[in-house]
Amino acid sequence: MRNRARIMIPLAAAGLLAAACTGGGATPTPPASQPQSQGAAGSANPDSLPRNETLYTTGTQWGPPVNFNPIREWDHATGTKGLVYETLFHYDATAGKLTPWLAESGSWADDKTYQVKLRQGVKWADGQPLTAKDVAFSFELGKMETIPYHNLWTWLKSVEAVDDQTVKFTFSTANYQQWDFNLYSRSIVPEHIWKGRSENEVLDGINENPVGTGAYTFMAKDQDRVVLRRRDDWWGKAALNMEPKPRYIVDIATPSNEVAMGLLLQKGMDLSNNFLPGVANLVKGNFGLTTYYSEPPYMLSANTAWLVPNTTKKPMDDPAFRKALASSIDVKKIVEGVYGNLVKAASPTGLLPQWEQYVDQGVVARSGFAFDAAKAKKTLADAGYKDTDGDGYVENKDGSKISLSIIVPSGWTDWMESARSIAASAKTAGIQVTPDFPDFNALVEKRAKGDFDLLINNERQLSNSPYTYYEYLFQLPVQKQQNTVNFARYENKRAWDLTKQLDQVKTDDAEGMKKIISQLQQIHLDDLPVIPLWYNGLWAQSSNQVWKNWPAAAGSAPKTPAVMWHNWLELGGFETLTQLQPSGS
């Protein structure tokens, strides 16, 4: 999945935009061949959905739906997790707390025992009741080595269905920060359907006829879309006193930015989670489009884009060189020139604005960095990097040539332009950097093997805790293949020990968290194993023509994100669907 907020791993998720559709009395919708009905979802014709009851979305899928498997948190069909399958809790990023969902409550009985009480009356779409055995079974799937949350079982000792409504989790080590993440991230699946599936089926199976507890079922699919239909018997109507307003949701894989934008403008699309360059001009005009903010950066922040140096290679193994590189980059040019102010420059810590309470401003004042070409040159000179041959670029301390490449995936045009901007900025400080654009799969291979100099990455999204951010930066040991974290291959035992200490601070102990996070920020800014650049936007452009009451910072509008991306429906995306109103009302 690619959402131009780029990518997620098991912790996380992964965009496109103004042409066509005809006007007239009928509402234009994207052309498609006859969708195939989806198993037991029913026989209603997805080609004749009432427009005033249908929400059209785009920006999550970029091709045919490949599976309906909630265990595959990174590439399942839109809505598989969050609309069809559900989690024990949701997470309210604004309030900074877990929201009970399938669980009525959850609490620590003691330091190493967590107990969940399930809601009464929750049923699977086939009419069977949800029980504690389903929850225990779902978590025990993680014992399979290839399952994304297998690592949980290095500190989770057992999970037990005490009775039909009670689940007891017993830990060998209580990693409170990670546990909260797991509570809102792990889909609960029905034991009576999934029992007996092989490990290969659990991880790689298509799960053709998904049966969940969620508010929607899959109704149809086609090469460019999935169609979901609301369940009239969804348990949340009574237990949560909420119901998503669209009766139908059609998520479409748009072939280009132009098509997505055109559909938005001509009533054929309601929500685009694509990166749409130039949308700011349309928001300011009278086009009926809405973004979260009415002025820059227009979008909420979803993740941090970093420049990642390979710290196993010279001169990137030298903190002084990394600091000089950081000071050489004019991020303002990227924010304005590449993104048209649709993103926001990152703080030196890189912590998202939603985590601002954890930023130690004293550490930033003492050790932070900013664009300053003169300072970059001085830092290089003081560290022994000099231009000995007069070509305008500094050499290594031993006189050998420095010629670095920065890689980003071919076709990711905003990152390609950003890489060119970084190279131009570095040149003014005397650092030679050449942009290179391999295809995505080749980049992933190079990144995993450590076969690169510099790259841009953003593979950690907003979560319940900065722990997930620092786990990405500092996780040890460095493996031969680094597939998901610490692509810089940075080794600092104290930083990793502090990160593990942070994991064992209870999530309601804000002061305890701040104390450790302050130390982690100091290490980060002293060594700069990654260089924060900008905050990628939670791309969300909404049309008011069919649906209104979209989230916005101003007034009484909802404050939840308008997003269908993988792993974001549990972060408020679903709640947004419950607050929409038909524009005709």
N, C-alpha and C positions, 0 to 999 in steps of 0.2 A: 504494500500500500504506500502511496505517496501523496502527501497532502500539502506539499511545499512547505509545511511545517515539518516536513520530511518524515519521518520514519519512526517506527517504534519497534522495540524488541518486546520480549515478554513483559517488560514494565511499561511498556508503552505502545505508539501508532505511526502513518506516513502521508500535490496539487495542480489545477489548470484554469478559457473565458469567452462577442456581441453580434451575432448574425441572426439568423433567419427565423422564420415563423410567419405565417400569414395572419392577417388581421381578420376583421369581419365579426360576425355574430358568434361563431364557435371559438372556444378557447384553444389556442395552438398548443399542441404537445409534441414532443420530439417523435419523429417517425420511428417505427419499430416493426419488425415482423411479428407475427402472432405469438404472444408470450405463451410459454408452456405452463400449464397449471402445476402447482406445487403440492403433490401428494394429497394429503387429507385436508388441505386448506380450503377446499370447496370449489364450486363450479361457477362463481360469479365471473362475468367477462371483464378482464382487466383492461380491455380496450374501450370500455364505455363507463368509466368511473365518473361520478358526478364531480365536477371541478370544485364546487364549493365545499366538498367534503374530503378533498384529496390534497395532500402536501407533496410537492415535487422537490426533491433535493438532489444535490450533486457535490462531488468533491472528495468522496471517500474511495469509490471504486474507479479503476482506470482500465477495466476490461471486463470480460464475462465473469459472473460470480463463480468462484472456483470451489467453494465449500460452504456448508452451513454448520460448521463445527466450532463451538464456543471455546474449545481448548486451544484452537489456533487463533490466538488473540490478535494476530497481526494481519491476517489475510482472509478472514471469513467474510461472507456476504454482509453488506451493511445491515445493521440491526440484529444480527444473530445474537450477539451479546448486548444486552441492554433493553432490547425490545421483545425478543423471543425468550432468551434465557436471562436469568437475573442473578444477582449477588446478594449476600446476606445484608450488606449495608450499601448506602451510597456515601459520597463524601461531599460536604458543602464547603467549597474552597473559600467562600466569602466569610462564613462563620468559623471556619477552621475546625470543623467537627464532623464525626460520623453521623449519618442519618439512618436509623433502623429501617430495613427494607423487608426482605424475607424474614429476617430476625426481628422479633419484637423488642429484644434487649440483648445486651452482651456485657459481661463484666468479669473482672479478675477476681476469682474466689480466693486466690492467694498468689504469691509472686510467680508461680509457674503453672497455674491452672486458670483457664479461661472458659467460661460457661455461656452458651448461647441458648436463649429461649426463642423458639420459632413462633410465628403467628399462627393462630388457629384458622382453619378454613381455607388455606392456600391449596389450590389444585393445579395439577398439570393440565395442559390443553386436552389431554385424552380423558380427563375426569378423575384420574387417580389422585389421592391426596399426597401433598408434600410431607415427608416425615424426616425425623432426625437421621434415619438411616440413609436417606438420599444425600444429606450434607456430609455425613461421615464417608460415604462411598466416594463423593466428588473430591474430597480432600485426599483420600487414600489413593486416588489415581496418580497423585504426585509421587508415589513411591516408584512408579515406572521411570526409568532413568532419562528418557527423552522428553518427558512432560515438562513444560516451561517452569512449573513451580516445584520441580524435584528437589531443589536446594532447600526448600522449606523443611524437608524431612531430615536435614542435618541437625535441626534443633527442635523440631516437633517430635515428641516421643510417641504419642498415641492420640487417636480421636475416637470417642465412644458415644454411641447413641444411648443415653441413659434411659430415656423413654421417648415416645413419639414426638415430643416437642422440645426435648432438651439434648444438647450436644456438649460434651466435655472435651476440651483440648488440653492435653498435658505436655509440657515442654521440658526439655533438658536444660535449655537456656531461654530466658524470656527476652526475645528481641522485640520490644514493644513497638518501635517505629515500623519495622517490617511487617509486624502482625497487623497493625491497622491497615497497611497497604493491602495485605492479602484479604482482609475482611471485605473490602469493597471491590476487589479485583477478580476474585475467583468465581467463575460461573458454577452454579449448582445444576447438576444434570440428574435425570431420573434413573435410579438404580434398576428399576424393572425393565428399562429399555437398553441401558448401557452395560449391564452386567454380562460378563462373558466375552466382551470385545477384547481383541488382542491389543498389545501396545501399539502396533502399527495402525490398527483401526482407530484407536483413541486419538492418536496424534495426527494421522494423515487421512483418516476416513472423511468422506464427503458429508456424511450424516444427512442423507438425502431428504428424509422426512422428519425435520426437527420438532421435538415436543418439549416445550418449555413452560414455565410458569408465567411468562411475561404478558404484557398488554396486547401483543400482536402475534399473529401467525403469518408465515409466508403463504401468499396466495398464488403467485406466479413468478416466473423468471424468464429471462431472455438474454441474448448475448450482451445487451447494453443496459440491463436494468433488473431490479427485483421489485416486486410489489408485495406490500404487507397490508394485512387487514386487522383492524382492531377487534379484540375479543370482548363481546358484550358481557361475558361472565368473569372478567378479570377481577381477581380478589382485591386489588388495590382500590377499586371504587368505594368499597365499604371501609376497608381497614385504614387506608391512607387519605380517604376523602378527596381523591383526585382522579382525573381521567384525562388521557391525551385527547385533544380536540379533533385532530384529523381521523376520520374513519379509515382512510387509506393513506399509505405512504409509498411513493414511487421514487426509488433512488436510481439515478441514471448515471452511466459512465459517459460523460460528454467528450467528444473527440478533440475539442480545442477550446481555448479560452474564449474565442470569438463566439462559438456556439453557446457556451454557458452564459455569457453576457447578454447575447441576443434573447435567449429564453427568459432571463430575468426581466428584461425590459418589455417583453411582449406577452407577459402573463403565462408563459409556459414553464416557469421555474419560480419557486418560492424562496429557496435558500441555497446559496452557493457557498460551499466551504473550500472553494478554490482560492488561490492567490490570483487576484485580478488587477493587473497594473492599470493605473488611471482611474480606479473606481472613485477616488476622492472627488474628482470633477463631477461625477454623476450624483454622488451624495449631496454635494452642494447645489446641484441643479434640481429642477422639479421633475424628477424621474420616478418618484415613489420608492426609492431604495433607502435602506436603513443600515447603519453600522453601529457598533456598541457606543463609540464616541463620535460626536459630530465634527470633531477636529482631530488633527494628528495626535496619536498614531491611528486613530479610527478603530483599531482592533484591541481586544484584550491580548495579553501576552501568553503564549503557549509554551515556549521553550527558549533556551538560550543557544545561539549560534556561537561556537567557539572556533578559533584558529588552533588546531592541534599540531604541535611540533613533535616529531619523533625524537624523544629524548635519549635514544640509544645511539644517535648519529651526531657527529660533530658538524657544526658548532651548536646544534640544538641541545646538546647535553650540558651546556653552560648556562646557568640561570642569568648571568649578566647579558649574554647574547639574546636570550628570550625576552628580557626586560627591554632591551634596545629595540627589538622587533616590535614589541607591544607599543612602545612610544612612537614608532615610525608610522603606525597605521592611522589614517584619517577616516575614522568610522563615520563622521558626519557626512562625508562625501558619499558613502554607501547608503546611509539612511535617506539622504535627499536625492542623490543622483540615480541610484539603482531602484530604490523602493518608493520614491515620491512621498516620503514621510509616512508610509504605511507600517513601518517598524520603528522601534525605539532603541536608541543606543543603550547598550548594557552598562550596568555599573561595573567597576573593576572586579567586584566579587563574582559577578555573573548570576547572583541569586535573583530570581524572578521578582517583579514588583509585588506579587502576592505574598512574598516572604520577606518583605522589607523590615518587619519587626526584628528579624534575626540578623540584620546587617549591623556590624559593629562599626559605627562611623569613625571612631577613634582609630581603628586599624586602617580603614580606608584613607583617612587623612594622613596617616604616617607613611603608608606603604602602597597606596594606590598609584595608578598610572593614568596618563592622558596623552593625547596626540601632541607631540613636541619633537619635531625633527632635529632641532639643535640638541636637545637632551639625548636623543637617540644616538646622535653622532658622538657626543661626549662619553656616553656610557660605553660605546664600542671602543673608543680610543683608550679610555681608562682601563678597559679589560684586555687591551693588547691587540685589538683588531684594527689593522691599518691598511690603507690603500698603498701598497708598496710599488705597484707597477703603473700607477697613474691612470687606470682605466675607469675611475669613478666608483669602483666597488672595493670594499674591504676584503682582505684575505684572512685566512685562519692565522692563529698565532704562530704557526710553524711556516707561514708563507704560502701554504697551498691555497688553491683557488676555492672560493665559496660560490657555488652555483646551485641554488635550491629550486625545486619545483613545488608548486602548490596544486593539488589535485581536487577537482570536484567533478561530479558526473556530467557527462556530455548531455546536452539538452536541458539541463537545469539552468535556464538562462539567467535568473537572478543571481544564482551563486557563481555562474561563470563571469558575469560582470563584476561581482564582488571580488572574485579572485584577481581579475585584471586591475581593479582599483587598489587592492592590497599590494600587488606587484609594483604599481606605479608609485605608491606611497613609500614602500621600502627602498625604492631606487633613490629617492631624495635623501635618505639617510646613508646610502652607500651599500645597501644590501641587495644582492642580485637574486631576484625571484622570478621564475617563469611559470605562467599558468599552463596547466595540462588538463585535458578533459577526456579521460578514459570513459568507456561505457560503465554503467552502474555496477554490473556484476564484476567487471575487472577491478573497479575501485574497491569493492567489498573484499575481494581476494587480497589486494595489495594492503589494505588496511589491517586485515586479520593477521597477515604475515609480518607486518612491520616494514613492508617494502615501499616506503614513501618518505618524503622530507616534511611536508606540511599538508594538511587537509582541513577542510571546514566540516564540522559535524554538529549535530544538535539532537542526539539520541536520548535525551531525558526530558520528559514533559513535566508539566505541573503535577504535583502529587500532594499527599497529605503531609509531607515532611521534607526539609532540605537533606535529610539522610540520603534519599535516593540520588540527589545531586552529588554529594560527596562520595557515595559508593561508586558512582561512575568515575569520578576523578582519581580516586586513591586505591581502588580495590587491588589486593595482592592475594596470591602471587601472580606475577606476570606469566602468562602461558605462552607456549610457542605460537599458538593461534589465539589471538585476542578478538573474540567474536562480538562482544556486546559492551564491554566497559574498558576504561583506561587504555584507549588507543594510543596515547602518548607513551605507554610503557614506562611510566614514571614510578620509581621505587622509593618510597619513604615510609619506613615501618611505623614511625610515630604518627604520621597522618592516618594510616590505616587503623592503628590501634585506637586513635581518637574517634574515628568513624564508627568502629565497633562499640566503643563506649557510648557514643550518641545513640546507637541502636538500642541500647539497654536503659535509656532514660525514658520514663513514661511520657506518653504524648501530651499529657495535660500539665507537665512540668516545664513550662516555657522558660523559666529562669535557668533551670538545669540544662536545657537544650542550648540556650544562648551562650552559656559559659563555655561549652565544648565547641560550638560553631564559631565563636570568636577565635579560638585557637586554630581551628581549621582554616579560617579566612587568613590568618597571619601566615600560616605555612603556604597557602595558595599564592598570596601576593608576594611573599619573599622569593618563591621559586618559579611561579607562573608555568606550571606544567601544561596548562591550557590557557589561552588568552581569550576572555569573553569579548565578543564583538557587538552583537545586537540581540534584541529579543524578537524572535519570529512571532508573527501575529497569529492569533486564533482566527484565521480567515473566516469571516462570516458576513456575507452580503445578503440582505433579505429584501424581498419585494412586499409592499403593502397592498398590492392589488387584490389578492384573494384572502390573505391572512394578515392580521394586525396584532398589536401588543407584543412586538418583538423586543428582546432584551436591549436595554440602553442604560447608560450611566446616569442620564438626567431623569428627574421627576420620579413618578411612581411606576415606571416600566420595570419588568422583571430584571433581576441582576444575575440570572443564570446564563451560561453560555449557550448560544444558538449553534449547535454543532452535532454532526452525526458521525464524526470520526471514531474509529475503534478506541475503546477504553475511555471515551469522554461522555458517554451517555450516563455513566455512574457518577460523573463529576458535575452534574447539573443539566446535561443535554436533554435527558428525559423530562426533567421538571419543566424545561422550556416548552415542550410539546403540550403540557397540561395547562399552560397559561395563554396559549394562542387564542385568538378570537377571530371568527369570520369577519372579513372586512365589510360585509353587507349588514352586520348586526349593529 
